Every structure is written in C-alpha cells, then in structure tokens.
Amino acid sequence: MHLKLFRSSEIPADLNLFQNAEYDETAFAETFAVLAEHGNSYEIVEPSEAERDELVRAAWAWAVKTSTKVTHVFGTNSDKWQGIATYVPALYVYHESDDDPVGIYPHHVGDGYATIAAFLRSQRLGLAT
C-alpha cells in the first residue's frame, strides 16, 4: 500500500471540522513509519494548484466508481472542493501498482465521516493481529 497525505503548510487543517477529527500530523508520521516497517510506503505532499485540480479529478472518479459521497467533505455548498489539501487535508491510498486511488479520506460514511485518523488507526491495529 502507498499512502499520500496532501496538505498545506500555509493553510492549516481546520480542527473544528468533523472531517478533520483527531487530525494530528505528529501521530500520523509515527503511524506512517510503523506501516513503512511492514512494507508500505508514504509521502507527505504539498500540492500546487494544478496538482489540487488533479486531486479533485481523482476524488471525483473514485467517488463515482465506489458510490462514495465526497461532496461537501472538502468544501462548501458553493465550492465543493475549495478546501481539498488545505484546510481539509486528504489521504489518498494506492495499491503499489495502481495509479488511481483505492481509497480517499476523509469521506462520508452514513451520517458521519471516515477520517484520516480513523483509517490510519485501523491500519496500525491491523498490524497487531
């Protein structure tokens, strides 16, 4: 598995948003290191505007393919993607041999969110079994 955390150093994650619950880059770095010890890889990326446009395209394609709701996760009613990789960091999950993401966090699940923190916690716990 290859993980890419897209975020901005200039615009911090808005920790008041539910989709950013438990967002903690220090804890994430520790989890990335543990996952790397088990054959996974990761990158922390500060995307350009053009790269953010590509993130939107990939998120939209993934959402359609998986029937997962991502609208309003990364923005507002008037601009659904304005916060992607800025005040709403995004974690894209890839299989090593695939160019398209197999998972994107955060995203909607029921009435709540599947967050970056919850996904990374589940991956780390999975190593203990």
C-alpha positions in Angstrom: 0.0 0.0 0.0 1.2 3.5 -0.8 -0.2 6.5 1.1 -0.1 10.1 0.1 -1.1 12.8 2.6 -1.9 16.0 0.7 -1.8 19.1 2.9 -0.7 22.7 3.0 1.9 24.3 5.3 0.4 27.7 4.7 -3.2 26.8 5.4 -3.5 24.6 8.5 -6.1 21.9 8.9 -9.3 23.3 10.4 -9.6 21.2 13.6 -13.1 22.4 14.2 -14.4 20.4 11.2 -15.8 16.9 11.9 -14.0 15.5 8.9 -10.7 16.5 10.5 -11.4 14.8 13.8 -8.2 13.8 15.6 -6.0 15.2 12.8 -2.5 15.1 14.2 0.4 15.1 11.8 2.9 14.0 14.5 0.8 10.9 15.3 0.4 10.3 11.6 4.1 10.4 11.0 4.6 7.7 13.7 1.9 5.5 12.1 3.5 6.1 8.6 6.9 4.9 10.0 5.3 1.8 11.5 3.5 1.0 8.3 6.7 1.5 6.3 8.4 -1.1 8.5 5.8 -3.5 7.2 6.4 -2.9 3.5 4.2 0.1 2.9 5.3 3.5 1.6 4.1 7.0 2.1 4.6 10.6 1.0 3.6 13.9 2.6 2.9 16.3 -0.3 2.1 20.0 -0.5 0.3 20.2 -3.9 0.4 23.0 -6.3 -2.9 24.4 -7.7 -2.5 22.2 -10.8 -2.0 19.1 -8.5 -5.0 20.1 -6.4 -7.1 20.1 -9.7 -5.8 16.5 -10.3 -6.7 15.6 -6.7 -10.3 16.7 -7.4 -10.5 14.7 -10.6 -9.2 11.6 -8.9 -11.5 12.1 -5.9 -14.5 12.5 -8.2 -13.6 9.4 -10.2 -13.1 7.4 -7.1 -16.4 8.6 -5.6 -18.3 7.6 -8.7 -16.5 4.2 -9.0 -17.2 3.3 -5.4 -20.5 5.1 -4.9 -18.9 7.0 -2.0 -20.1 10.5 -1.1 -17.3 13.1 -1.1 -19.3 16.2 -1.9 -19.0 18.9 0.9 -16.2 17.0 2.6 -13.6 19.2 1.0 -15.6 22.5 0.7 -18.9 24.2 0.9 -22.2 24.3 -1.0 -20.9 27.0 -3.3 -17.4 25.5 -3.8 -17.3 21.8 -3.1 -13.6 21.4 -3.5 -12.1 24.6 -2.2 -10.6 23.0 0.9 -9.0 19.9 -0.6 -5.4 19.5 0.7 -5.6 22.9 2.5 -8.0 23.3 5.5 -9.2 19.7 4.8 -6.1 17.6 4.3 -6.6 14.5 2.1 -5.2 11.0 2.3 -5.1 9.0 -0.9 -4.5 5.3 -0.6 -3.0 3.4 -3.6 -2.0 -0.2 -4.3 1.6 -0.1 -5.3 0.9 -1.0 -8.9 -2.1 1.3 -9.4 -2.2 5.0 -10.5 -5.7 5.5 -9.3 -6.5 5.7 -5.6 -8.4 2.8 -4.0 -9.4 4.9 -1.0 -9.7 8.6 -0.1 -10.0 10.1 3.3 -12.0 11.8 4.7 -15.2 10.8 3.1 -18.8 10.4 4.1 -20.0 7.2 5.9 -23.6 7.2 6.9 -24.2 10.4 8.9 -20.6 10.9 9.7 -17.1 10.7 8.2 -14.4 8.1 7.7 -11.5 10.3 8.8 -7.8 10.1 8.1 -7.1 9.4 11.8 -9.6 6.5 11.9 -8.2 4.9 8.8 -4.6 5.1 10.0 -5.6 3.8 13.4 -7.3 0.8 11.7 -4.2 0.1 9.6 -1.9 0.2 12.6 -4.2 -2.0 14.7 -4.4 -4.5 11.7 -0.6 -5.0 12.1 -1.1 -6.2 15.7 -3.3 -9.1 14.7 
